[in-house]
Amino acid sequence: MPFLYQTFYNFRNLKNDTIDLSSREVYFVGENGQGKSNILESLYYAAYGISFRTHVDSQIIKNGEKNFSLNAMYSHENSDTHKISVIFENNKKRIEKDSKKIQDRKELINTIPCILFCHDDMRFATGEPEARRFFIDQSLSLYDPVYLDDIRNYKKILKSRNLVLKNHQYEMLDVYDQQLAQVGLVVQAKRKKAIFQFNQIFGKLFEEITGIDGVSISYHPSWKELEIPPEDILAGIDGAEAAVLVDKKIFPASQDIINLLLTYHEKDKAMETTLTGPHRDRIDFVRNHHLFVPTASTGQCRLISLILRVAQSVFYMRATGQKPILLMDDVLLELDPDKRAKLTALLPEYEQLFCTFLPGEPYERYMHDTTRIYKIKGGEWYE
């Protein structure tokens, strides 16, 4: 099993001890506020070096303490056992893999691939466009570390361009236009390809669970359909390499984007921000060429967010050939029994599955011979 055990020290309300995770399915059952989600948060933290609940690491420290740490032992099939350690002390975080310090979190991404299902995923359906862009970017970054560099570079260039606009340093705009076009085209093309692949998965799953056909994901790039680079050129390139390809005229769309940015200069100057680019892309859910979410029920929107995560798991497995680890945090609670059964039956193949449940939920229905159940109370666990 990937996760063999996890050791906590001052992590949230969890007791300073080691929990055995060496089962294919592990269920955490307890009332709200007892520590179930804290265990899932610790697994996510070991996988990605960040929390899915807070951007402030100091908030994770147990009340009255000054630092925290956790150690995760994992082993992929036919591979050696490895240890991930996260230590937060003196307001600084250090991440180690096999006692060697990791310099960049992207080194962790392919180590323990976790797909998280949580209540906040509802924002992918009903939230701002930024939430849906984040979801697609996260899906790509799970298996393509180069894309993580692409999106980081784009945000860095965008920040610099916006600063130039705020400081009225307009003589620098041409330089940033060229850089934004080069990296932004790569981001746009990879997003387009990813959404095409998602649509091969998402609509069928949504129809199987809800009976509603024809629901799909629609991509509306801020830079309208221009001549996008061939997919084989895009495979594994980053913004710096893209710049070379532009010089070789392989990206003829780049000059079109630079020209487009030029037409926006006066508006950008007036607003002191960049009004066009992948950071303004729109991703919508549509049915019969109409927006689906405004007329969808709350339950249907909840299912959109859940099925997106199922599709993300399938997308990852198809791209890498590896099964992900699924973390499901109280996400079945709001579904009726029929849809719960359908969703659990359609879960993708996984390496491990971790779920949280309230005591009254019928979690026994979803158990397998390999399932381990922990009761959680006051940050402690027992079988």
C-alpha positions as CSV (number, residue, x, y, z in Angstrom):
1,M,0.0,0.0,0.0
2,P,1.2,3.5,-0.7
3,F,0.5,4.9,2.9
4,L,1.7,2.4,5.5
5,Y,1.5,4.6,8.5
6,Q,1.4,8.3,9.6
7,T,3.0,9.8,12.7
8,F,1.6,13.0,14.1
9,Y,3.2,15.6,16.5
10,N,1.1,18.6,17.5
11,F,-1.0,18.3,14.2
12,R,-4.4,19.9,14.9
13,N,-6.2,18.0,17.7
14,L,-4.7,14.6,16.8
15,K,-2.8,12.7,19.5
16,N,0.9,12.4,19.2
17,D,1.1,8.9,17.9
18,T,1.3,6.7,14.9
19,I,-1.7,5.4,12.9
20,D,-1.5,2.2,10.9
21,L,-2.8,2.9,7.3
22,S,-1.8,-0.4,5.6
23,S,-5.2,-1.3,4.2
24,R,-6.6,-0.7,0.8
25,E,-9.6,1.1,2.2
26,V,-9.6,3.0,5.5
27,Y,-12.8,4.6,6.9
28,F,-12.8,7.2,9.7
29,V,-16.1,7.3,11.6
30,G,-17.0,9.9,14.2
31,E,-19.0,13.0,15.1
32,N,-18.1,16.4,13.6
33,G,-15.1,18.1,15.2
34,Q,-13.4,14.9,16.5
35,G,-10.5,14.8,14.0
36,K,-11.7,12.8,11.0
37,S,-10.9,15.5,8.5
38,N,-7.7,16.3,10.3
39,I,-6.4,12.9,9.4
40,L,-7.3,13.4,5.7
41,E,-5.7,16.8,5.8
42,S,-2.5,15.2,7.1
43,L,-2.4,12.7,4.2
44,Y,-2.9,15.5,1.7
45,Y,-0.2,17.5,3.5
46,A,2.2,14.6,3.2
47,A,1.4,14.3,-0.5
48,Y,1.6,17.9,-1.5
49,G,3.3,19.8,1.3
50,I,0.3,22.1,1.8
51,S,-3.1,21.9,3.4
52,F,-6.4,22.0,1.5
53,R,-8.0,23.8,4.4
54,T,-5.7,26.7,5.1
55,H,-2.8,28.7,3.5
56,V,-1.4,29.5,7.0
57,D,0.7,26.7,8.3
58,S,0.8,28.0,11.8
59,Q,-3.0,27.4,12.1
60,I,-2.3,23.7,12.0
61,I,-0.4,23.7,15.2
62,K,-2.2,22.1,18.2
63,N,-3.5,24.7,20.6
64,G,-0.9,25.8,23.1
65,E,2.1,24.4,21.1
66,K,4.7,26.2,18.9
67,N,5.5,23.7,16.2
68,F,4.2,20.6,14.5
69,S,5.5,17.7,12.3
70,L,4.3,14.6,10.6
71,N,6.0,11.6,9.1
72,A,4.4,9.4,6.4
73,M,5.8,6.1,5.3
74,Y,4.6,4.8,1.9
75,S,5.5,2.1,-0.6
76,H,4.3,1.8,-4.1
77,E,3.8,-1.6,-5.7
78,N,7.2,-3.2,-6.6
79,S,9.2,-0.3,-5.1
80,D,11.1,0.6,-2.0
81,T,9.6,2.1,1.1
82,H,10.0,5.9,1.4
83,K,9.5,8.4,4.1
84,I,8.1,12.0,3.8
85,S,8.6,14.3,6.7
86,V,7.1,17.8,7.1
87,I,8.5,19.9,10.0
88,F,7.1,23.3,10.9
89,E,9.1,25.1,13.5
90,N,10.2,28.8,14.1
91,N,7.5,29.7,11.6
92,K,9.3,27.9,8.8
93,K,8.4,24.7,7.0
94,R,10.9,22.0,5.9
95,I,9.9,19.0,3.8
96,E,12.1,16.0,3.5
97,K,12.0,12.8,1.4
98,D,14.1,10.0,2.8
99,S,15.9,12.6,5.1
100,K,16.8,14.7,2.1
101,K,15.4,18.3,2.0
102,I,13.0,19.0,-0.9
103,Q,13.6,22.4,-2.5
104,D,10.4,22.7,-4.5
105,R,7.0,21.2,-3.8
106,K,6.7,20.0,-7.4
107,E,9.2,17.3,-6.4
108,L,6.4,15.8,-4.3
109,I,3.6,15.8,-6.8
110,N,4.2,12.4,-8.4
111,T,5.3,10.8,-5.2
112,I,1.9,10.1,-3.6
113,P,-0.8,11.1,-6.1
114,C,-3.9,12.0,-4.1
115,I,-7.3,13.1,-5.4
116,L,-9.3,15.0,-2.8
117,F,-13.1,15.0,-2.7
118,C,-14.3,17.7,-0.3
119,H,-17.3,20.0,0.4
120,D,-15.5,23.0,-1.0
121,D,-15.4,21.4,-4.4
122,M,-18.9,22.8,-4.9
123,R,-17.2,26.0,-6.0
124,F,-16.1,24.2,-9.2
125,A,-19.7,24.2,-10.3
126,T,-21.1,27.4,-8.7
127,G,-18.1,29.5,-7.9
128,E,-16.2,32.1,-9.9
129,P,-14.4,31.2,-13.1
130,E,-11.1,31.2,-11.2
131,A,-12.2,28.1,-9.4
132,R,-12.7,26.1,-12.6
133,R,-9.4,27.3,-14.0
134,F,-7.7,26.1,-10.8
135,F,-9.3,22.7,-11.2
136,I,-8.0,22.2,-14.8
137,D,-4.6,23.6,-13.8
138,Q,-4.4,21.2,-10.8
139,S,-5.4,18.3,-13.1
140,L,-2.6,19.0,-15.5
141,S,-0.1,19.6,-12.7
142,L,-0.8,16.2,-11.2
143,Y,1.0,14.4,-14.0
144,D,2.9,17.2,-15.9
145,P,5.4,19.0,-13.6
146,V,6.4,21.1,-16.7
147,Y,2.8,22.6,-16.7
148,L,3.4,23.7,-13.1
149,D,6.3,25.7,-14.3
150,D,4.2,27.0,-17.2
151,I,1.5,28.3,-14.9
152,R,4.0,29.7,-12.4
153,N,5.9,31.5,-15.2
154,Y,2.7,32.9,-16.6
155,K,1.6,34.3,-13.2
156,K,5.0,35.8,-12.7
157,I,5.0,37.6,-16.1
158,L,1.4,38.7,-15.5
159,K,2.3,40.1,-12.1
160,S,5.2,42.0,-13.6
161,R,3.1,43.3,-16.5
162,N,0.4,44.5,-14.0
163,L,3.0,46.2,-11.9
164,V,4.3,48.1,-15.0
165,L,0.7,49.2,-15.7
166,K,0.2,50.4,-12.2
167,N,3.5,52.3,-12.2
168,H,2.9,53.7,-15.7
169,Q,6.1,52.3,-17.0
170,Y,4.6,51.8,-20.4
171,E,7.9,51.4,-22.3
172,M,8.2,47.9,-20.8
173,L,4.8,46.7,-22.1
174,D,6.2,45.4,-25.4
175,V,8.6,43.1,-23.6
176,Y,5.9,41.7,-21.3
177,D,3.5,41.3,-24.2
178,Q,5.9,39.0,-26.0
179,Q,6.6,36.9,-22.8
180,L,2.9,36.7,-22.0
181,A,2.0,35.5,-25.5
182,Q,4.8,32.9,-25.5
183,V,3.9,31.3,-22.2
184,G,0.2,32.0,-22.3
185,L,-0.3,30.1,-25.6
186,V,1.2,27.0,-24.1
187,V,-1.1,27.3,-21.1
188,Q,-4.1,27.8,-23.3
189,A,-3.3,24.9,-25.6
190,K,-2.7,22.5,-22.8
191,R,-6.0,23.5,-21.1
192,K,-7.8,23.0,-24.4
193,K,-6.4,19.5,-24.8
194,A,-7.2,18.6,-21.1
195,I,-10.8,19.8,-21.3
196,F,-11.3,17.8,-24.5
197,Q,-10.1,14.7,-22.7
198,F,-12.3,15.5,-19.7
199,N,-15.3,15.6,-21.9
200,Q,-14.6,12.0,-23.0
201,I,-15.2,11.0,-19.3
202,F,-17.4,13.6,-17.6
203,G,-20.7,13.6,-19.7
204,K,-21.0,9.8,-19.6
205,L,-20.5,9.6,-15.8
206,F,-23.0,12.4,-15.2
207,E,-25.6,10.7,-17.4
208,E,-25.1,7.4,-15.6
209,I,-25.7,8.9,-12.2
210,T,-28.3,11.5,-12.9
211,G,-30.0,10.3,-16.1
212,I,-29.4,13.7,-17.7
213,D,-27.6,13.5,-21.0
214,G,-25.6,16.0,-23.0
215,V,-23.9,17.9,-20.2
216,S,-20.4,18.8,-21.1
217,I,-17.5,21.2,-20.2
218,S,-17.1,24.2,-22.5
219,Y,-13.9,26.1,-22.8
220,H,-13.9,29.8,-23.8
221,P,-10.3,31.0,-24.0
222,S,-9.7,34.7,-23.5
223,W,-7.5,34.6,-26.6
224,K,-10.0,33.3,-29.2
225,E,-9.4,30.4,-31.5
226,L,-6.1,31.1,-33.3
227,E,-3.6,28.8,-34.8
228,I,-2.7,26.6,-31.8
229,P,0.5,24.6,-31.8
230,P,0.3,20.9,-32.7
231,E,-0.2,18.7,-29.6
232,D,3.0,16.7,-30.3
233,I,5.0,20.0,-30.1
234,L,3.3,20.9,-26.8
235,A,4.2,17.6,-25.1
236,G,6.6,18.4,-22.2
237,I,7.6,22.0,-23.2
238,D,7.7,25.0,-20.9
239,G,7.5,28.7,-21.5
240,A,11.3,29.1,-22.1
241,E,11.3,26.4,-24.8
242,A,8.2,27.9,-26.3
243,A,10.1,31.1,-26.8
244,V,12.6,29.2,-29.0
245,L,9.8,27.7,-31.0
246,V,8.3,31.1,-31.5
247,D,11.6,32.3,-33.0
248,K,11.5,29.3,-35.3
249,K,8.0,30.4,-36.5
250,I,6.5,27.2,-35.1
251,F,4.0,29.2,-33.1
252,P,2.5,31.6,-35.8
253,A,-0.3,32.5,-33.3
254,S,2.2,34.2,-31.0
255,Q,2.4,37.4,-33.2
256,D,-1.4,37.4,-33.4
257,I,-1.6,37.4,-29.6
258,I,1.0,40.2,-29.4
259,N,-1.0,42.2,-31.8
260,L,-4.2,41.5,-29.8
261,L,-2.4,42.6,-26.6
262,L,-1.4,45.8,-28.4
263,T,-5.0,46.6,-29.1
264,Y,-5.8,46.3,-25.4
265,H,-3.0,48.7,-24.3
266,E,-5.2,51.8,-23.8
267,K,-7.8,49.8,-21.9
268,D,-5.1,48.1,-19.8
269,K,-3.6,51.4,-18.9
270,A,-6.9,52.9,-17.9
271,M,-7.7,49.8,-15.7
272,E,-4.1,49.3,-14.6
273,T,-4.4,45.6,-15.1
274,T,-4.2,43.0,-17.9
275,L,-7.6,42.4,-19.4
276,T,-6.9,39.5,-21.7
277,G,-5.1,36.2,-21.4
278,P,-5.5,32.7,-19.9
279,H,-6.1,34.3,-16.5
280,R,-9.4,35.4,-18.0
281,D,-10.4,32.1,-19.6
282,R,-14.0,30.9,-19.0
283,I,-14.9,27.3,-18.3
284,D,-18.6,26.5,-18.2
285,F,-20.9,23.5,-17.9
286,V,-23.4,23.4,-20.8
287,R,-26.3,21.4,-22.1
288,N,-27.9,21.9,-25.5
289,H,-25.7,25.0,-26.0
290,H,-27.1,26.6,-22.8
291,L,-25.4,27.2,-19.5
292,F,-26.4,24.3,-17.2
293,V,-25.6,25.5,-13.7
294,P,-28.0,28.5,-13.5
295,T,-31.0,26.1,-13.9
296,A,-29.5,23.1,-12.1
297,S,-30.6,22.0,-8.6
298,T,-28.2,22.1,-5.6
299,G,-28.0,18.3,-5.8
300,Q,-27.1,18.4,-9.5
301,C,-24.4,21.0,-8.8
302,R,-23.0,18.8,-6.0
303,L,-22.9,15.9,-8.4
304,I,-21.0,18.0,-10.9
305,S,-18.3,18.6,-8.4
306,L,-18.1,15.0,-7.3
307,I,-18.1,13.7,-10.9
308,L,-15.3,16.2,-11.8
309,R,-13.2,14.5,-9.1
310,V,-14.0,11.1,-10.5
311,A,-13.1,12.3,-14.0
312,Q,-9.9,13.8,-12.6
313,S,-8.9,10.4,-11.2
314,V,-9.6,8.7,-14.5
315,F,-7.7,11.5,-16.4
316,Y,-4.7,11.0,-14.1
317,M,-4.7,7.2,-14.5
318,R,-5.0,7.4,-18.3
319,A,-2.1,9.9,-18.5
320,T,0.3,8.1,-16.1
321,G,-0.9,4.5,-15.9
322,Q,-0.9,4.8,-12.1
323,K,-3.9,4.5,-9.8
324,P,-4.4,7.5,-7.5
325,I,-5.2,7.6,-3.8
326,L,-8.7,8.9,-3.1
327,L,-9.5,11.1,-0.1
328,M,-13.2,11.5,0.4
329,D,-14.1,14.0,3.2
330,D,-17.9,13.8,4.1
331,V,-18.9,14.1,0.4
332,L,-21.5,11.4,0.3
333,L,-23.6,12.9,3.1
334,E,-25.7,15.2,0.9
335,L,-26.6,12.6,-1.7
336,D,-29.7,10.4,-1.6
337,P,-29.1,6.7,-1.1
338,D,-29.6,5.9,-4.8
339,K,-27.1,8.4,-6.0
340,R,-24.6,7.4,-3.3
341,A,-24.8,3.8,-4.5
342,K,-24.3,4.8,-8.1
343,L,-21.4,7.1,-7.3
344,T,-19.6,4.6,-5.2
345,A,-20.1,2.0,-7.9
346,L,-18.5,4.3,-10.5
347,L,-15.5,5.2,-8.5
348,P,-12.3,4.7,-10.6
349,E,-9.7,2.2,-9.8
350,Y,-7.6,3.4,-6.8
351,E,-4.4,2.5,-5.0
352,Q,-6.0,3.4,-1.6
353,L,-9.3,4.9,-0.5
354,F,-9.7,7.0,2.7
355,C,-13.3,8.1,3.6
356,T,-14.8,10.0,6.6
357,F,-18.3,9.2,7.8
358,L,-20.7,10.3,10.6
359,P,-21.7,7.5,12.9
360,G,-25.3,7.3,11.5
361,E,-24.2,6.9,7.9
362,P,-24.6,3.4,6.3
363,Y,-20.9,3.0,5.6
364,E,-21.1,-0.7,6.0
365,R,-22.7,-0.9,2.6
366,Y,-19.5,0.4,0.9
367,M,-17.1,-1.9,2.8
368,H,-14.9,-4.5,1.3
369,D,-13.0,-7.4,2.9
370,T,-9.9,-5.2,2.9
371,T,-11.6,-2.2,4.7
372,R,-10.3,-1.0,8.0
373,I,-12.5,1.1,10.2
374,Y,-11.3,3.6,12.8
375,K,-13.6,5.3,15.3
376,I,-12.4,8.8,15.9
377,K,-13.1,10.7,19.1
378,G,-11.2,13.7,20.6
379,G,-8.3,13.3,18.2
380,E,-7.8,9.7,19.1
381,W,-8.6,6.6,17.1
382,Y,-9.5,3.0,17.9
383,E,-10.7,0.0,15.9
